[in-house]
Amino acid sequence: MIKEPEFQYIQSNGVTLRTVVKGEGPLVILLHGFPEFWHLWRHQIDPIVAAGYKVAVPDQRGYAGSDAPQAIEDYDILHLAGDVVGIADAQGYDDFILIGQDWGCIVAWNTALLYPDRVSAVMGLSVPYWGRPDVPDTLINPPGLDGKYWYIRNFQEPGAELGLDAYPEASLRMTYYVLSADSPPGSWMSQVGYPADASMAEIYNVPAELPQWLSQEDLDYHVAQFKKNGFRGGVNWYRNIERNWALTPQLADAKFTQPAHFIAGAEDDVLLYVPNWAELMPAHFEDLRRVKLIEGAGHWLMLEKPQAVTDEILLFLNNVS
């Protein structure tokens, strides 16, 4: 049985966010991605607290124990960034350090750009910042993928979350395995070899045995968390990709002024979305202090290689404090 921490239910930006709050000191906010919640950071919370920080780890809107508004537009980047700032407000902090992974990384990057006076330092995991695309649907309709399966395009369709809701354990088991270093290289991107009307169940064969870094107890806990809100809220984040672009023209030439740090799993297929990301990224930062790939890890690097990730986070915090 998973021992849950004591949660705070923080009123932020019009929603209630179930949040783990521990420690004392400068505020560090940890943001999960899809399909996750606070538990993604279970190996990192206590070491950050022990290093002298106050840590706030929300279930972001749409997830687990937090509110999940129905309207798609309630999940645009302005709402998501506002939620983060609202957490800091509720804790009484004028500025804070922000760390995010996957979609949480995208929220972290954007919050740092939208609120440069509030975010004192920013660290991203798994999703590089490659700048504002020239057109709003670059991630939805990548060049060369016409007529091919692409999950982000699929998520735009009404009811796309229903298959995930119907088979939550299978959906989570598949997502964890295929995007991890336990699967053969390129497994996640193999989807583009299938026609647009394929399904993930047809594309991916997932072994019955869980990876060593994910216990059945953890998986059961995650399935139980998704029974409250389902996957609609998380999928709605994807449905706002074009809207996010339209809402943030001011970020077209914006640069990060804060100290920044980026890490990813060396075997993370998400790095293939923009293959030249390492060349593009530095131009958008005034103080990009470190870029590090964690060997032997895929997309779930804080679970696959928890100590290496914790060490990188503590290095980042030590360098910006």
DRENSE-820580 format. One record per residue (C-alpha): residue in three letters; z, y, x. Coordinates in Angstrom, 2 decimals, padded with zeros to 5 digits. Layout:
<node><aa>ALA</aa><z>Z</z><y>Y</y><x>X</x></node>
...
//
This chain:
<node><aa>MET</aa><z>000.00</z><y>000.00</y><x>000.00</x></node>
<node><aa>ILE</aa><z>-001.03</z><y>003.37</y><x>001.43</x></node>
<node><aa>LYS</aa><z>001.96</z><y>005.67</y><x>001.89</x></node>
<node><aa>GLU</aa><z>000.81</z><y>008.99</y><x>000.50</x></node>
<node><aa>PRO</aa><z>002.16</z><y>012.22</y><x>001.98</x></node>
<node><aa>GLU</aa><z>003.85</z><y>014.86</y><x>-000.13</x></node>
<node><aa>PHE</aa><z>001.06</z><y>016.96</y><x>-001.61</x></node>
<node><aa>GLN</aa><z>000.94</z><y>020.62</y><x>-002.49</x></node>
<node><aa>TYR</aa><z>-001.23</z><y>021.57</y><x>-005.44</x></node>
<node><aa>ILE</aa><z>-002.66</z><y>024.88</y><x>-004.30</x></node>
<node><aa>GLN</aa><z>-004.21</z><y>027.38</y><x>-006.70</x></node>
<node><aa>SER</aa><z>-007.28</z><y>028.63</y><x>-004.87</x></node>
<node><aa>ASN</aa><z>-010.33</z><y>030.51</y><x>-006.08</x></node>
<node><aa>GLY</aa><z>-009.96</z><y>029.32</y><x>-009.68</x></node>
<node><aa>VAL</aa><z>-009.31</z><y>025.63</y><x>-008.95</x></node>
<node><aa>THR</aa><z>-006.33</z><y>023.48</y><x>-008.04</x></node>
<node><aa>LEU</aa><z>-006.71</z><y>021.71</y><x>-004.72</x></node>
<node><aa>ARG</aa><z>-004.51</z><y>018.75</y><x>-003.84</x></node>
<node><aa>THR</aa><z>-003.59</z><y>019.46</y><x>-000.24</x></node>
<node><aa>VAL</aa><z>-001.61</z><y>017.82</y><x>002.54</x></node>
<node><aa>VAL</aa><z>000.44</z><y>020.55</y><x>004.24</x></node>
<node><aa>LYS</aa><z>002.53</z><y>019.65</y><x>007.29</x></node>
<node><aa>GLY</aa><z>004.06</z><y>021.39</y><x>010.30</x></node>
<node><aa>GLU</aa><z>004.77</z><y>024.92</y><x>011.42</x></node>
<node><aa>GLY</aa><z>002.77</z><y>027.33</y><x>013.56</x></node>
<node><aa>PRO</aa><z>-000.79</z><y>028.68</y><x>013.51</x></node>
<node><aa>LEU</aa><z>-002.73</z><y>027.35</y><x>010.53</x></node>
<node><aa>VAL</aa><z>-005.40</z><y>024.68</y><x>011.04</x></node>
<node><aa>ILE</aa><z>-007.46</z><y>023.69</y><x>007.99</x></node>
<node><aa>LEU</aa><z>-009.27</z><y>020.33</y><x>008.10</x></node>
<node><aa>LEU</aa><z>-012.26</z><y>019.82</y><x>005.77</x></node>
<node><aa>HIS</aa><z>-013.70</z><y>016.43</y><x>004.82</x></node>
<node><aa>GLY</aa><z>-017.25</z><y>015.69</y><x>003.75</x></node>
<node><aa>PHE</aa><z>-019.07</z><y>013.27</y><x>001.43</x></node>
<node><aa>PRO</aa><z>-017.82</z><y>010.90</y><x>000.12</x></node>
<node><aa>GLU</aa><z>-014.30</z><y>011.52</y><x>001.38</x></node>
<node><aa>PHE</aa><z>-010.99</z><y>013.33</y><x>000.79</x></node>
<node><aa>TRP</aa><z>-007.87</z><y>014.17</y><x>002.83</x></node>
<node><aa>HIS</aa><z>-007.48</z><y>010.60</y><x>004.08</x></node>
<node><aa>LEU</aa><z>-010.45</z><y>010.98</y><x>006.42</x></node>
<node><aa>TRP</aa><z>-008.15</z><y>012.90</y><x>008.78</x></node>
<node><aa>ARG</aa><z>-005.26</z><y>010.42</y><x>008.70</x></node>
<node><aa>HIS</aa><z>-005.35</z><y>009.77</y><x>012.46</x></node>
<node><aa>GLN</aa><z>-005.48</z><y>013.45</y><x>013.43</x></node>
<node><aa>ILE</aa><z>-002.94</z><y>015.17</y><x>011.16</x></node>
<node><aa>ASP</aa><z>000.29</z><y>014.21</y><x>012.91</x></node>
<node><aa>PRO</aa><z>-000.96</z><y>014.81</y><x>016.49</x></node>
<node><aa>ILE</aa><z>-002.08</z><y>018.33</y><x>015.49</x></node>
<node><aa>VAL</aa><z>001.32</z><y>018.98</y><x>013.89</x></node>
<node><aa>ALA</aa><z>003.06</z><y>017.65</y><x>017.03</x></node>
<node><aa>ALA</aa><z>001.02</z><y>020.10</y><x>019.11</x></node>
<node><aa>GLY</aa><z>002.65</z><y>023.00</y><x>017.25</x></node>
<node><aa>TYR</aa><z>000.41</z><y>023.77</y><x>014.31</x></node>
<node><aa>LYS</aa><z>000.62</z><y>023.90</y><x>010.55</x></node>
<node><aa>VAL</aa><z>-002.07</z><y>021.66</y><x>009.09</x></node>
<node><aa>ALA</aa><z>-003.62</z><y>021.98</y><x>005.62</x></node>
<node><aa>VAL</aa><z>-005.96</z><y>019.18</y><x>004.51</x></node>
<node><aa>PRO</aa><z>-007.36</z><y>019.62</y><x>001.01</x></node>
<node><aa>ASP</aa><z>-009.30</z><y>017.31</y><x>-001.21</x></node>
<node><aa>GLN</aa><z>-012.15</z><y>019.78</y><x>-001.62</x></node>
<node><aa>ARG</aa><z>-013.30</z><y>020.71</y><x>-005.11</x></node>
<node><aa>GLY</aa><z>-014.86</z><y>017.78</y><x>-006.94</x></node>
<node><aa>TYR</aa><z>-012.94</z><y>015.16</y><x>-004.98</x></node>
<node><aa>ALA</aa><z>-009.99</z><y>012.83</y><x>-005.50</x></node>
<node><aa>GLY</aa><z>-006.87</z><y>014.72</y><x>-006.64</x></node>
<node><aa>SER</aa><z>-008.44</z><y>018.19</y><x>-006.87</x></node>
<node><aa>ASP</aa><z>-010.16</z><y>019.89</y><x>-009.79</x></node>
<node><aa>ALA</aa><z>-013.78</z><y>018.94</y><x>-010.45</x></node>
<node><aa>PRO</aa><z>-015.59</z><y>021.60</y><x>-012.50</x></node>
<node><aa>GLN</aa><z>-018.57</z><y>020.37</y><x>-014.48</x></node>
<node><aa>ALA</aa><z>-021.05</z><y>023.17</y><x>-013.76</x></node>
<node><aa>ILE</aa><z>-023.37</z><y>022.54</y><x>-010.81</x></node>
<node><aa>GLU</aa><z>-023.23</z><y>026.18</y><x>-009.72</x></node>
<node><aa>ASP</aa><z>-019.45</z><y>025.91</y><x>-009.29</x></node>
<node><aa>TYR</aa><z>-020.17</z><y>023.99</y><x>-006.07</x></node>
<node><aa>ASP</aa><z>-022.24</z><y>026.55</y><x>-004.21</x></node>
<node><aa>ILE</aa><z>-021.29</z><y>027.63</y><x>-000.71</x></node>
<node><aa>LEU</aa><z>-019.64</z><y>030.86</y><x>-001.86</x></node>
<node><aa>HIS</aa><z>-017.24</z><y>028.87</y><x>-004.05</x></node>
<node><aa>LEU</aa><z>-016.56</z><y>026.33</y><x>-001.31</x></node>
<node><aa>ALA</aa><z>-015.90</z><y>028.97</y><x>001.35</x></node>
<node><aa>GLY</aa><z>-013.74</z><y>030.90</y><x>-001.10</x></node>
<node><aa>ASP</aa><z>-011.64</z><y>027.79</y><x>-001.67</x></node>
<node><aa>VAL</aa><z>-010.89</z><y>027.58</y><x>002.05</x></node>
<node><aa>VAL</aa><z>-009.85</z><y>031.22</y><x>002.31</x></node>
<node><aa>GLY</aa><z>-007.71</z><y>030.75</y><x>-000.81</x></node>
<node><aa>ILE</aa><z>-005.77</z><y>027.98</y><x>000.93</x></node>
<node><aa>ALA</aa><z>-004.93</z><y>030.32</y><x>003.79</x></node>
<node><aa>ASP</aa><z>-003.94</z><y>033.02</y><x>001.30</x></node>
<node><aa>ALA</aa><z>-001.64</z><y>030.60</y><x>-000.51</x></node>
<node><aa>GLN</aa><z>000.04</z><y>029.69</y><x>002.79</x></node>
<node><aa>GLY</aa><z>000.46</z><y>033.36</y><x>003.74</x></node>
<node><aa>TYR</aa><z>-001.94</z><y>033.45</y><x>006.71</x></node>
<node><aa>ASP</aa><z>-004.33</z><y>036.28</y><x>007.53</x></node>
<node><aa>ASP</aa><z>-006.32</z><y>034.13</y><x>009.94</x></node>
<node><aa>PHE</aa><z>-006.73</z><y>030.42</y><x>010.58</x></node>
<node><aa>ILE</aa><z>-008.53</z><y>027.82</y><x>012.66</x></node>
<node><aa>LEU</aa><z>-011.14</z><y>025.78</y><x>010.80</x></node>
<node><aa>ILE</aa><z>-012.34</z><y>022.24</y><x>011.55</x></node>
<node><aa>GLY</aa><z>-014.80</z><y>020.35</y><x>009.35</x></node>
<node><aa>GLN</aa><z>-016.83</z><y>017.15</y><x>009.30</x></node>
<node><aa>ASP</aa><z>-020.08</z><y>016.31</y><x>007.45</x></node>
<node><aa>TRP</aa><z>-020.28</z><y>018.63</y><x>004.41</x></node>
<node><aa>GLY</aa><z>-016.89</z><y>019.93</y><x>005.48</x></node>
<node><aa>CYS</aa><z>-018.60</z><y>020.96</y><x>008.72</x></node>
<node><aa>ILE</aa><z>-021.25</z><y>022.87</y><x>006.76</x></node>
<node><aa>VAL</aa><z>-018.47</z><y>024.62</y><x>004.82</x></node>
<node><aa>ALA</aa><z>-016.67</z><y>025.38</y><x>008.08</x></node>
<node><aa>TRP</aa><z>-019.78</z><y>026.89</y><x>009.69</x></node>
<node><aa>ASN</aa><z>-020.51</z><y>029.03</y><x>006.64</x></node>
<node><aa>THR</aa><z>-016.91</z><y>030.11</y><x>006.11</x></node>
<node><aa>ALA</aa><z>-016.74</z><y>031.26</y><x>009.73</x></node>
<node><aa>LEU</aa><z>-019.90</z><y>033.34</y><x>009.24</x></node>
<node><aa>LEU</aa><z>-018.93</z><y>034.73</y><x>005.83</x></node>
<node><aa>TYR</aa><z>-015.31</z><y>035.51</y><x>006.79</x></node>
<node><aa>PRO</aa><z>-015.37</z><y>036.32</y><x>010.52</x></node>
<node><aa>ASP</aa><z>-012.16</z><y>038.35</y><x>010.19</x></node>
<node><aa>ARG</aa><z>-010.30</z><y>035.35</y><x>008.74</x></node>
<node><aa>VAL</aa><z>-011.57</z><y>032.39</y><x>010.80</x></node>
<node><aa>SER</aa><z>-010.26</z><y>032.78</y><x>014.35</x></node>
<node><aa>ALA</aa><z>-011.97</z><y>029.67</y><x>015.76</x></node>
<node><aa>VAL</aa><z>-014.25</z><y>026.99</y><x>014.35</x></node>
<node><aa>MET</aa><z>-014.95</z><y>023.38</y><x>015.25</x></node>
<node><aa>GLY</aa><z>-017.67</z><y>021.27</y><x>013.68</x></node>
<node><aa>LEU</aa><z>-018.03</z><y>017.51</y><x>013.63</x></node>
<node><aa>SER</aa><z>-021.23</z><y>015.55</y><x>012.94</x></node>
<node><aa>VAL</aa><z>-023.49</z><y>018.33</y><x>011.59</x></node>
<node><aa>PRO</aa><z>-024.86</z><y>020.77</y><x>014.18</x></node>
<node><aa>TYR</aa><z>-025.55</z><y>024.36</y><x>013.21</x></node>
<node><aa>TRP</aa><z>-029.28</z><y>024.89</y><x>013.66</x></node>
<node><aa>GLY</aa><z>-029.62</z><y>028.17</y><x>011.81</x></node>
<node><aa>ARG</aa><z>-030.97</z><y>029.26</y><x>008.47</x></node>
<node><aa>PRO</aa><z>-034.23</z><y>027.45</y><x>007.61</x></node>
<node><aa>ASP</aa><z>-037.34</z><y>029.43</y><x>006.77</x></node>
<node><aa>VAL</aa><z>-037.59</z><y>027.86</y><x>003.31</x></node>
<node><aa>PRO</aa><z>-034.78</z><y>026.83</y><x>000.95</x></node>
<node><aa>ASP</aa><z>-035.69</z><y>023.17</y><x>000.47</x></node>
<node><aa>THR</aa><z>-036.07</z><y>022.04</y><x>004.08</x></node>
<node><aa>LEU</aa><z>-033.32</z><y>019.43</y><x>003.76</x></node>
<node><aa>ILE</aa><z>-034.43</z><y>018.35</y><x>000.29</x></node>
<node><aa>ASN</aa><z>-038.10</z><y>017.87</y><x>001.16</x></node>
<node><aa>PRO</aa><z>-038.35</z><y>017.41</y><x>004.93</x></node>
<node><aa>PRO</aa><z>-041.87</z><y>017.58</y><x>006.36</x></node>
<node><aa>GLY</aa><z>-043.64</z><y>014.24</y><x>006.38</x></node>
<node><aa>LEU</aa><z>-041.45</z><y>012.57</y><x>003.74</x></node>
<node><aa>ASP</aa><z>-043.62</z><y>013.12</y><x>000.66</x></node>
<node><aa>GLY</aa><z>-043.67</z><y>009.93</y><x>-001.39</x></node>
<node><aa>LYS</aa><z>-040.88</z><y>008.41</y><x>000.67</x></node>
<node><aa>TYR</aa><z>-037.27</z><y>007.77</y><x>-000.24</x></node>
<node><aa>TRP</aa><z>-034.88</z><y>010.50</y><x>000.84</x></node>
<node><aa>TYR</aa><z>-031.31</z><y>010.49</y><x>-000.47</x></node>
<node><aa>ILE</aa><z>-030.91</z><y>014.29</y><x>-000.62</x></node>
<node><aa>ARG</aa><z>-034.02</z><y>014.54</y><x>-002.81</x></node>
<node><aa>ASN</aa><z>-032.69</z><y>011.70</y><x>-004.94</x></node>
<node><aa>PHE</aa><z>-029.35</z><y>013.51</y><x>-005.38</x></node>
<node><aa>GLN</aa><z>-031.14</z><y>016.42</y><x>-007.04</x></node>
<node><aa>GLU</aa><z>-031.97</z><y>014.25</y><x>-010.05</x></node>
<node><aa>PRO</aa><z>-029.76</z><y>014.35</y><x>-013.16</x></node>
<node><aa>GLY</aa><z>-027.50</z><y>011.32</y><x>-013.26</x></node>
<node><aa>ALA</aa><z>-027.99</z><y>010.44</y><x>-009.58</x></node>
<node><aa>GLU</aa><z>-024.25</z><y>009.90</y><x>-009.28</x></node>
<node><aa>LEU</aa><z>-024.13</z><y>007.24</y><x>-011.99</x></node>
<node><aa>GLY</aa><z>-025.02</z><y>004.38</y><x>-009.69</x></node>
<node><aa>LEU</aa><z>-022.25</z><y>005.43</y><x>-007.29</x></node>
<node><aa>ASP</aa><z>-019.78</z><y>005.68</y><x>-010.16</x></node>
<node><aa>ALA</aa><z>-020.74</z><y>002.24</y><x>-011.46</x></node>
<node><aa>TYR</aa><z>-020.22</z><y>000.51</y><x>-008.12</x></node>
<node><aa>PRO</aa><z>-017.74</z><y>002.62</y><x>-006.13</x></node>
<node><aa>GLU</aa><z>-016.60</z><y>-000.10</y><x>-003.73</x></node>
<node><aa>ALA</aa><z>-020.14</z><y>-001.19</y><x>-002.92</x></node>
<node><aa>SER</aa><z>-021.21</z><y>002.45</y><x>-002.54</x></node>
<node><aa>LEU</aa><z>-018.40</z><y>003.28</y><x>-000.14</x></node>
<node><aa>ARG</aa><z>-018.76</z><y>000.03</y><x>001.81</x></node>
<node><aa>MET</aa><z>-022.47</z><y>000.74</y><x>002.27</x></node>
<node><aa>THR</aa><z>-021.94</z><y>004.37</y><x>003.30</x></node>
<node><aa>TYR</aa><z>-019.26</z><y>003.55</y><x>005.84</x></node>
<node><aa>TYR</aa><z>-021.20</z><y>000.74</y><x>007.44</x></node>
<node><aa>VAL</aa><z>-024.73</z><y>002.11</y><x>007.52</x></node>
<node><aa>LEU</aa><z>-023.72</z><y>005.47</y><x>008.99</x></node>
<node><aa>SER</aa><z>-021.39</z><y>003.96</y><x>011.59</x></node>
<node><aa>ALA</aa><z>-022.07</z><y>002.70</y><x>015.09</x></node>
<node><aa>ASP</aa><z>-021.42</z><y>-000.83</y><x>013.76</x></node>
<node><aa>SER</aa><z>-024.89</z><y>-000.84</y><x>012.18</x></node>
<node><aa>PRO</aa><z>-028.07</z><y>-001.10</y><x>014.28</x></node>
<node><aa>PRO</aa><z>-029.41</z><y>002.23</y><x>015.59</x></node>
<node><aa>GLY</aa><z>-031.54</z><y>004.03</y><x>013.03</x></node>
<node><aa>SER</aa><z>-030.14</z><y>002.07</y><x>010.08</x></node>
<node><aa>TRP</aa><z>-029.47</z><y>005.13</y><x>007.94</x></node>
<node><aa>MET</aa><z>-032.87</z><y>006.70</y><x>008.62</x></node>
<node><aa>SER</aa><z>-034.64</z><y>003.45</y><x>007.73</x></node>
<node><aa>GLN</aa><z>-034.58</z><y>004.72</y><x>004.14</x></node>
<node><aa>VAL</aa><z>-037.66</z><y>006.86</y><x>004.83</x></node>
<node><aa>GLY</aa><z>-039.69</z><y>003.68</y><x>005.23</x></node>
<node><aa>TYR</aa><z>-039.31</z><y>002.96</y><x>001.51</x></node>
<node><aa>PRO</aa><z>-041.14</z><y>004.48</y><x>-001.47</x></node>
<node><aa>ALA</aa><z>-039.54</z><y>007.39</y><x>-003.33</x></node>
<node><aa>ASP</aa><z>-038.60</z><y>005.23</y><x>-006.32</x></node>
<node><aa>ALA</aa><z>-036.58</z><y>002.74</y><x>-004.24</x></node>
<node><aa>SER</aa><z>-032.79</z><y>002.49</y><x>-004.47</x></node>
<node><aa>MET</aa><z>-030.11</z><y>002.29</y><x>-001.81</x></node>
<node><aa>ALA</aa><z>-029.23</z><y>-001.18</y><x>-003.09</x></node>
<node><aa>GLU</aa><z>-032.77</z><y>-002.28</y><x>-002.21</x></node>
<node><aa>ILE</aa><z>-032.80</z><y>-000.52</y><x>001.15</x></node>
<node><aa>TYR</aa><z>-029.50</z><y>-001.53</y><x>002.73</x></node>
<node><aa>ASN</aa><z>-027.94</z><y>-004.92</y><x>003.32</x></node>
<node><aa>VAL</aa><z>-024.23</z><y>-004.48</y><x>003.97</x></node>
<node><aa>PRO</aa><z>-022.18</z><y>-007.28</y><x>005.52</x></node>
<node><aa>ALA</aa><z>-019.22</z><y>-008.57</y><x>003.57</x></node>
<node><aa>GLU</aa><z>-016.89</z><y>-008.05</y><x>006.53</x></node>
<node><aa>LEU</aa><z>-015.51</z><y>-004.55</y><x>006.95</x></node>
<node><aa>PRO</aa><z>-015.74</z><y>-002.77</y><x>010.32</x></node>
<node><aa>GLN</aa><z>-012.57</z><y>-003.10</y><x>012.38</x></node>
<node><aa>TRP</aa><z>-011.74</z><y>000.60</y><x>011.91</x></node>
<node><aa>LEU</aa><z>-011.63</z><y>000.31</y><x>008.09</x></node>
<node><aa>SER</aa><z>-009.06</z><y>-001.96</y><x>006.45</x></node>
<node><aa>GLN</aa><z>-009.39</z><y>-003.42</y><x>002.97</x></node>
<node><aa>GLU</aa><z>-006.25</z><y>-001.46</y><x>002.08</x></node>
<node><aa>ASP</aa><z>-007.94</z><y>001.79</y><x>003.12</x></node>
<node><aa>LEU</aa><z>-011.08</z><y>000.91</y><x>001.19</x></node>
<node><aa>ASP</aa><z>-009.09</z><y>000.04</y><x>-001.94</x></node>
<node><aa>TYR</aa><z>-007.28</z><y>003.38</y><x>-001.69</x></node>
<node><aa>HIS</aa><z>-010.58</z><y>005.23</y><x>-001.43</x></node>
<node><aa>VAL</aa><z>-012.04</z><y>003.41</y><x>-004.43</x></node>
<node><aa>ALA</aa><z>-008.94</z><y>004.30</y><x>-006.46</x></node>
<node><aa>GLN</aa><z>-009.28</z><y>007.98</y><x>-005.51</x></node>
<node><aa>PHE</aa><z>-012.85</z><y>008.13</y><x>-006.77</x></node>
<node><aa>LYS</aa><z>-011.89</z><y>006.72</y><x>-010.16</x></node>
<node><aa>LYS</aa><z>-010.44</z><y>010.10</y><x>-011.20</x></node>
<node><aa>ASN</aa><z>-013.42</z><y>012.40</y><x>-010.65</x></node>
<node><aa>GLY</aa><z>-016.18</z><y>010.00</y><x>-009.73</x></node>
<node><aa>PHE</aa><z>-018.97</z><y>011.14</y><x>-007.44</x></node>
<node><aa>ARG</aa><z>-020.49</z><y>013.92</y><x>-009.57</x></node>
<node><aa>GLY</aa><z>-018.62</z><y>016.73</y><x>-007.82</x></node>
<node><aa>GLY</aa><z>-019.67</z><y>015.57</y><x>-004.38</x></node>
<node><aa>VAL</aa><z>-023.30</z><y>015.10</y><x>-005.45</x></node>
<node><aa>ASN</aa><z>-023.23</z><y>018.60</y><x>-006.93</x></node>
<node><aa>TRP</aa><z>-022.72</z><y>019.97</y><x>-003.42</x></node>
<node><aa>TYR</aa><z>-026.21</z><y>018.63</y><x>-002.61</x></node>
<node><aa>ARG</aa><z>-027.63</z><y>020.15</y><x>-005.77</x></node>
<node><aa>ASN</aa><z>-026.72</z><y>023.60</y><x>-004.46</x></node>
<node><aa>ILE</aa><z>-028.69</z><y>023.45</y><x>-001.21</x></node>
<node><aa>GLU</aa><z>-031.46</z><y>025.76</y><x>-002.43</x></node>
<node><aa>ARG</aa><z>-028.96</z><y>027.97</y><x>-004.26</x></node>
<node><aa>ASN</aa><z>-026.88</z><y>028.31</y><x>-001.08</x></node>
<node><aa>TRP</aa><z>-029.95</z><y>029.56</y><x>000.77</x></node>
<node><aa>ALA</aa><z>-030.66</z><y>032.14</y><x>-001.96</x></node>
<node><aa>LEU</aa><z>-027.02</z><y>033.32</y><x>-002.03</x></node>
<node><aa>THR</aa><z>-026.72</z><y>033.97</y><x>001.72</x></node>
<node><aa>PRO</aa><z>-029.64</z><y>036.11</y><x>002.96</x></node>
<node><aa>GLN</aa><z>-027.13</z><y>038.02</y><x>005.10</x></node>
<node><aa>LEU</aa><z>-026.74</z><y>034.94</y><x>007.29</x></node>
<node><aa>ALA</aa><z>-030.38</z><y>034.88</y><x>008.39</x></node>
<node><aa>ASP</aa><z>-029.63</z><y>036.31</y><x>011.84</x></node>
<node><aa>ALA</aa><z>-025.85</z><y>035.91</y><x>011.85</x></node>
<node><aa>LYS</aa><z>-024.07</z><y>034.69</y><x>014.98</x></node>
<node><aa>PHE</aa><z>-020.67</z><y>033.07</y><x>015.34</x></node>
<node><aa>THR</aa><z>-018.37</z><y>035.48</y><x>017.14</x></node>
<node><aa>GLN</aa><z>-015.42</z><y>033.07</y><x>017.21</x></node>
<node><aa>PRO</aa><z>-014.77</z><y>030.46</y><x>019.89</x></node>
<node><aa>ALA</aa><z>-016.57</z><y>027.31</y><x>018.75</x></node>
<node><aa>HIS</aa><z>-016.67</z><y>023.61</y><x>019.62</x></node>
<node><aa>PHE</aa><z>-018.94</z><y>020.82</y><x>018.37</x></node>
<node><aa>ILE</aa><z>-018.63</z><y>017.05</y><x>018.63</x></node>
<node><aa>ALA</aa><z>-020.51</z><y>014.16</y><x>017.06</x></node>
<node><aa>GLY</aa><z>-020.87</z><y>010.42</y><x>017.35</x></node>
<node><aa>ALA</aa><z>-023.56</z><y>009.62</y><x>019.90</x></node>
<node><aa>GLU</aa><z>-024.97</z><y>007.06</y><x>017.45</x></node>
<node><aa>ASP</aa><z>-024.91</z><y>009.28</y><x>014.36</x></node>
<node><aa>ASP</aa><z>-028.26</z><y>009.24</y><x>012.54</x></node>
<node><aa>VAL</aa><z>-027.48</z><y>012.66</y><x>011.05</x></node>
<node><aa>LEU</aa><z>-028.35</z><y>014.12</y><x>014.46</x></node>
<node><aa>LEU</aa><z>-031.91</z><y>012.93</y><x>013.81</x></node>
<node><aa>TYR</aa><z>-032.34</z><y>015.29</y><x>010.85</x></node>
<node><aa>VAL</aa><z>-033.22</z><y>018.07</y><x>013.31</x></node>
<node><aa>PRO</aa><z>-034.01</z><y>016.22</y><x>016.56</x></node>
<node><aa>ASN</aa><z>-034.02</z><y>019.37</y><x>018.73</x></node>
<node><aa>TRP</aa><z>-030.63</z><y>020.56</y><x>017.45</x></node>
<node><aa>ALA</aa><z>-029.14</z><y>020.74</y><x>020.94</x></node>
<node><aa>GLU</aa><z>-031.78</z><y>023.28</y><x>021.97</x></node>
<node><aa>LEU</aa><z>-031.42</z><y>025.35</y><x>018.78</x></node>
<node><aa>MET</aa><z>-027.66</z><y>025.48</y><x>018.48</x></node>
<node><aa>PRO</aa><z>-026.50</z><y>027.69</y><x>021.39</x></node>
<node><aa>ALA</aa><z>-028.56</z><y>030.71</y><x>020.30</x></node>
<node><aa>HIS</aa><z>-026.40</z><y>031.07</y><x>017.18</x></node>
<node><aa>PHE</aa><z>-023.08</z><y>031.34</y><x>019.02</x></node>
<node><aa>GLU</aa><z>-021.54</z><y>034.00</y><x>021.21</x></node>
<node><aa>ASP</aa><z>-018.83</z><y>031.64</y><x>022.45</x></node>
<node><aa>LEU</aa><z>-019.85</z><y>027.99</y><x>022.10</x></node>
<node><aa>ARG</aa><z>-017.34</z><y>026.45</y><x>024.48</x></node>
<node><aa>ARG</aa><z>-018.14</z><y>022.76</y><x>024.27</x></node>
<node><aa>VAL</aa><z>-020.66</z><y>020.29</y><x>022.85</x></node>
<node><aa>LYS</aa><z>-019.66</z><y>016.65</y><x>023.21</x></node>
<node><aa>LEU</aa><z>-021.09</z><y>013.36</y><x>021.95</x></node>
<node><aa>ILE</aa><z>-018.58</z><y>010.53</y><x>021.51</x></node>
<node><aa>GLU</aa><z>-020.02</z><y>007.28</y><x>022.80</x></node>
<node><aa>GLY</aa><z>-019.67</z><y>004.23</y><x>020.58</x></node>
<node><aa>ALA</aa><z>-019.25</z><y>006.32</y><x>017.41</x></node>
<node><aa>GLY</aa><z>-021.49</z><y>007.06</y><x>014.47</x></node>
<node><aa>HIS</aa><z>-020.94</z><y>009.46</y><x>011.60</x></node>
<node><aa>TRP</aa><z>-017.29</z><y>008.49</y><x>010.96</x></node>
<node><aa>LEU</aa><z>-016.22</z><y>009.33</y><x>014.50</x></node>
<node><aa>MET</aa><z>-012.63</z><y>010.30</y><x>013.60</x></node>
<node><aa>LEU</aa><z>-012.17</z><y>006.79</y><x>012.23</x></node>
<node><aa>GLU</aa><z>-014.37</z><y>004.89</y><x>014.68</x></node>
<node><aa>LYS</aa><z>-012.95</z><y>006.57</y><x>017.80</x></node>
<node><aa>PRO</aa><z>-009.76</z><y>008.27</y><x>016.56</x></node>
<node><aa>GLN</aa><z>-008.12</z><y>008.88</y><x>019.94</x></node>
<node><aa>ALA</aa><z>-011.24</z><y>010.39</y><x>021.50</x></node>
<node><aa>VAL</aa><z>-011.66</z><y>012.72</y><x>018.53</x></node>
<node><aa>THR</aa><z>-007.98</z><y>013.68</y><x>018.50</x></node>
<node><aa>ASP</aa><z>-008.23</z><y>014.48</y><x>022.22</x></node>
<node><aa>GLU</aa><z>-011.25</z><y>016.73</y><x>021.58</x></node>
<node><aa>ILE</aa><z>-009.49</z><y>018.54</y><x>018.76</x></node>
<node><aa>LEU</aa><z>-006.39</z><y>019.14</y><x>020.87</x></node>
<node><aa>LEU</aa><z>-008.57</z><y>020.36</y><x>023.74</x></node>
<node><aa>PHE</aa><z>-010.27</z><y>022.79</y><x>021.35</x></node>
<node><aa>LEU</aa><z>-006.93</z><y>024.04</y><x>019.99</x></node>
<node><aa>ASN</aa><z>-005.50</z><y>024.45</y><x>023.47</x></node>
<node><aa>ASN</aa><z>-008.55</z><y>026.49</y><x>024.53</x></node>
<node><aa>VAL</aa><z>-008.48</z><y>028.88</y><x>021.59</x></node>
<node><aa>SER</aa><z>-004.73</z><y>029.39</y><x>021.14</x></node>
//
